[in-house]
């Protein structure tokens, strides 16, 4: 497990705090082979996250290519080879945010206009208070049929509808299997924030799925009130 | 072993505490064995939390299956060539 150096400047650096597992920098060819192999091993994950962030295949390919170029030019700053994965994801995420700023656009945001998607008050009680009774009743006891019939496309749409900070957190943890500490390094935030974003992101995701399920007639429009 | 009555205590204090730690537990991020034991004990005895745990597990599985690109396949050959050139040109 990674330990977070709280004095490290998360927001403006792609450097990962030094630890063990040094790369032999004396062998250029070995370094190139090692880097290429790691890119190949992680290409699917990088492209998958880039695709979900940009929601566009061509932009996703550009994002991956630019991130790999940045990573390769800065590979000497990576002192611990075991941290390649969070390091390259951090570069990709920084690049995505930077591109959004450069183009004067906000990261693609959600369609959740009627509920609070901020990170404030993300304890469970406040999250639940924002939700409708109909959703809450379904949430504690969803129809099994719903999951049996849930289509990949519906889940992809629901993930795409999440605000960027929650979408990235859910993807890194649930899809790419990063730990909370690793995700904190990638996103440049404290681990507690990752924990909060995870709770809120998953609740928003469930709500998006519930809305889709209701529209498709897979979720009953009225449950017996349980609250 | 009696189950909780969903109609009366779906979100009692025990449930709120359980839900607060739900994702950390599912993501294997709780390191305190005592906290894990207490949470799992609650889930075993609470219909609604048990149901939620099953739903969250299923949802996580679905998210992983639909979002992961394990093998980029031939569709990413152009990108692979591009990346190869980036590394070779340095």
Boltz contact constraints between the chains, C-beta under 6 A:
constraints:
  - contact:
      token1: [A, 36]
      token2: [B, 87]
      max_distance: 6.0
  - contact:
      token1: [A, 43]
      token2: [B, 72]
      max_distance: 6.0
  - contact:
      token1: [A, 44]
      token2: [B, 69]
      max_distance: 6.0
  - contact:
      token1: [A, 44]
      token2: [B, 70]
      max_distance: 6.0
  - contact:
      token1: [A, 44]
      token2: [B, 72]
      max_distance: 6.0
  - contact:
      token1: [A, 47]
      token2: [B, 69]
      max_distance: 6.0
  - contact:
      token1: [A, 47]
      token2: [B, 72]
      max_distance: 6.0
  - contact:
      token1: [A, 48]
      token2: [B, 67]
      max_distance: 6.0
  - contact:
      token1: [A, 48]
      token2: [B, 68]
      max_distance: 6.0
  - contact:
      token1: [A, 48]
      token2: [B, 69]
      max_distance: 6.0
  - contact:
      token1: [A, 61]
      token2: [B, 79]
      max_distance: 6.0
  - contact:
      token1: [A, 65]
      token2: [B, 82]
      max_distance: 6.0
  - contact:
      token1: [A, 68]
      token2: [B, 83]
      max_distance: 6.0
  - contact:
      token1: [A, 68]
      token2: [B, 86]
      max_distance: 6.0
  - contact:
      token1: [A, 69]
      token2: [B, 86]
      max_distance: 6.0
  - contact:
      token1: [A, 72]
      token2: [B, 87]
      max_distance: 6.0
  - contact:
      token1: [A, 72]
      token2: [B, 90]
      max_distance: 6.0
  - contact:
      token1: [A, 124]
      token2: [B, 16]
      max_distance: 6.0
  - contact:
      token1: [A, 124]
      token2: [B, 19]
      max_distance: 6.0
  - contact:
      token1: [A, 124]
      token2: [B, 20]
      max_distance: 6.0
  - contact:
      token1: [A, 140]
      token2: [B, 10]
      max_distance: 6.0
  - contact:
      token1: [A, 140]
      token2: [B, 48]
      max_distance: 6.0
  - contact:
      token1: [A, 140]
      token2: [B, 52]
      max_distance: 6.0
  - contact:
      token1: [A, 141]
      token2: [B, 51]
      max_distance: 6.0
  - contact:
      token1: [A, 142]
      token2: [B, 55]
      max_distance: 6.0
  - contact:
      token1: [A, 147]
      token2: [B, 58]
      max_distance: 6.0
  - contact:
      token1: [A, 150]
      token2: [B, 62]
      max_distance: 6.0
  - contact:
      token1: [A, 152]
      token2: [B, 66]
      max_distance: 6.0
  - contact:
      token1: [A, 155]
      token2: [B, 62]
      max_distance: 6.0
  - contact:
      token1: [A, 155]
      token2: [B, 66]
      max_distance: 6.0
  - contact:
      token1: [A, 156]
      token2: [B, 66]
      max_distance: 6.0
  - contact:
      token1: [A, 173]
      token2: [B, 27]
      max_distance: 6.0
  - contact:
      token1: [A, 174]
      token2: [B, 60]
      max_distance: 6.0
  - contact:
      token1: [A, 174]
      token2: [B, 63]
      max_distance: 6.0
  - contact:
      token1: [A, 175]
      token2: [B, 64]
      max_distance: 6.0
  - contact:
      token1: [A, 175]
      token2: [B, 67]
      max_distance: 6.0
  - contact:
      token1: [A, 175]
      token2: [B, 68]
      max_distance: 6.0
  - contact:
      token1: [A, 180]
      token2: [B, 29]
      max_distance: 6.0
  - contact:
      token1: [A, 198]
      token2: [B, 23]
      max_distance: 6.0
  - contact:
      token1: [A, 199]
      token2: [B, 23]
      max_distance: 6.0
  - contact:
      token1: [A, 226]
      token2: [B, 6]
      max_distance: 6.0
  - contact:
      token1: [A, 226]
      token2: [B, 7]
      max_distance: 6.0
  - contact:
      token1: [A, 226]
      token2: [B, 10]
      max_distance: 6.0
